[in-house]
């Protein structure tokens, strides 16, 4: 079973160097999230992908981690529910089927109030399920909450 403690142990092991991966087909929203991550004083580099197929292709590089390819696990994945090619739930299912990616916290986002999707996402191992906010102030609060819940305090400076 997945727990915040397990996620924090893995984030500690990647030592603050893993990327924050934003997977969202809404480029404008993904850019806002990227800015919010920076304003929340999170020093991780941010990568953005815009569909489920690209996400799976990107994440496949971590399959050879035990072979010493030098790749560092993502520190966090922010995953949109509705994506082209593979849905967020399909990407999450794929991530959780890969032992090397199992410990990476995945937070699903949806632009609408979820019905069944929330329980499905949590059952598949999502760390959280959030409703997208279109207020920048609320987005900053969401990102700060995610930072405080899923990243180690020593990894970031204090937000102003």
C-alpha positions in Angstrom: 0.0 0.0 0.0 1.1 3.6 -0.7 1.6 6.1 2.1 2.9 9.6 2.4 5.7 8.2 4.6 6.8 5.9 1.8 6.7 8.8 -0.7 8.8 11.0 1.5 11.4 8.3 2.0 11.7 8.0 -1.8 11.8 11.8 -2.3 14.6 11.9 0.3 16.5 9.3 -1.6 16.3 11.3 -4.8 17.8 14.1 -2.8 15.9 16.9 -4.4 17.2 16.4 -7.9 14.2 14.7 -9.4 12.0 16.7 -11.7 8.4 17.7 -11.1 6.6 16.3 -14.1 3.5 18.1 -15.2 1.4 16.1 -17.6 -1.5 18.2 -18.9 -2.8 18.9 -22.4 -3.9 22.4 -21.4 -0.6 24.2 -22.1 -1.7 27.4 -20.4 -2.7 25.7 -17.2 0.6 23.7 -17.2 2.5 26.9 -17.6 0.6 28.4 -14.6 1.4 25.4 -12.5 5.1 25.7 -13.5 5.1 29.4 -12.4 3.3 28.4 -9.1 5.9 25.7 -8.4 8.6 28.4 -8.9 6.8 30.9 -6.6 6.4 28.2 -4.0 10.2 28.1 -3.8 10.4 24.5 -5.0 13.9 24.1 -6.6 13.2 21.0 -8.6 13.4 21.4 -12.4 10.0 21.1 -14.1 9.2 19.1 -17.2 5.9 19.4 -19.0 4.3 16.8 -21.3 1.0 17.2 -23.0 -0.5 13.8 -23.6 -0.5 10.3 -22.1 1.6 8.7 -24.8 4.4 11.2 -24.3 4.2 10.6 -20.5 4.6 6.9 -20.9 7.5 7.3 -23.4 9.2 9.8 -21.0 8.8 7.5 -17.9 10.0 4.4 -19.7 13.6 5.7 -19.3 13.4 4.8 -15.6 13.0 1.1 -16.3 16.8 0.8 -16.7 17.6 2.6 -13.5 18.8 -0.5 -11.9 21.2 -0.8 -14.8 22.8 2.4 -13.8 21.6 4.8 -16.5 22.0 7.7 -14.2 18.4 8.8 -14.4 16.9 10.2 -11.2 13.3 9.3 -10.4 10.8 12.2 -10.7 10.2 13.8 -7.3 6.5 14.2 -8.1 4.1 13.7 -11.0 1.1 16.1 -11.5 -1.2 14.3 -13.9 -4.3 15.6 -15.6 -7.2 13.2 -15.6 -8.4 13.9 -19.2 -5.5 13.5 -21.7 -5.2 12.6 -25.3 -4.0 9.1 -26.3 -4.1 7.6 -22.7 -6.2 9.0 -19.9 -4.7 10.1 -16.6 -6.1 6.9 -15.1 -4.4 4.8 -17.8 -1.1 6.6 -17.2 -1.4 6.1 -13.5 -2.2 2.4 -13.9 0.9 2.1 -16.2 3.1 3.9 -13.6 1.9 1.7 -10.8 2.6 -1.4 -12.9 6.3 -0.4 -13.0 8.1 -1.4 -9.8 10.8 1.3 -10.4 8.1 4.0 -10.5 5.8 2.7 -7.8 7.3 5.0 -5.1 6.9 8.2 -7.1 3.9 10.3 -5.8 1.3 10.9 -8.5 -1.3 13.6 -7.9 -4.2 13.6 -10.3 -6.0 16.8 -11.3 -9.3 17.3 -13.0 -11.1 20.3 -14.4 -14.4 19.0 -13.2 -15.6 17.6 -9.9 -14.8 13.9 -10.1 -17.3 11.1 -9.7 -15.9 7.6 -9.8 -12.6 8.8 -11.0 -11.4 10.0 -7.5 -12.0 6.6 -6.0 -10.5 4.8 -9.0 -7.4 7.0 -8.8 -6.9 6.5 -5.1 -7.4 2.7 -5.5 -4.7 2.7 -8.3 -2.3 4.4 -6.0 -2.6 8.1 -6.6 -1.3 10.1 -3.7 -4.1 12.7 -4.0 -6.8 13.8 -6.3 -7.3 17.6 -6.8 -9.8 19.7 -8.6 -8.1 22.3 -10.8 -8.6 25.8 -9.7 -8.6 28.7 -12.1 -7.8 31.2 -9.4 -4.1 31.8 -9.3 -4.2 32.5 -5.6 -5.9 29.2 -5.0 -3.5 27.4 -7.3 -0.6 28.8 -5.3 -2.2 27.5 -2.1 -2.7 24.1 -3.8 0.9 23.9 -4.8 2.1 24.9 -1.4 -0.1 22.2 0.2 1.4 19.7 -2.3 4.9 20.9 -1.5 4.3 20.6 2.2 2.8 17.1 1.9 5.0 15.5 -0.6 8.4 17.2 -0.7 11.0 17.4 2.1 11.2 20.9 3.8 15.0 21.0 3.3 14.4 20.8 -0.4 12.9 24.3 -0.8 13.2 27.8 0.5 10.5 29.6 2.4 7.8 31.1 0.2 7.6 34.8 0.5 
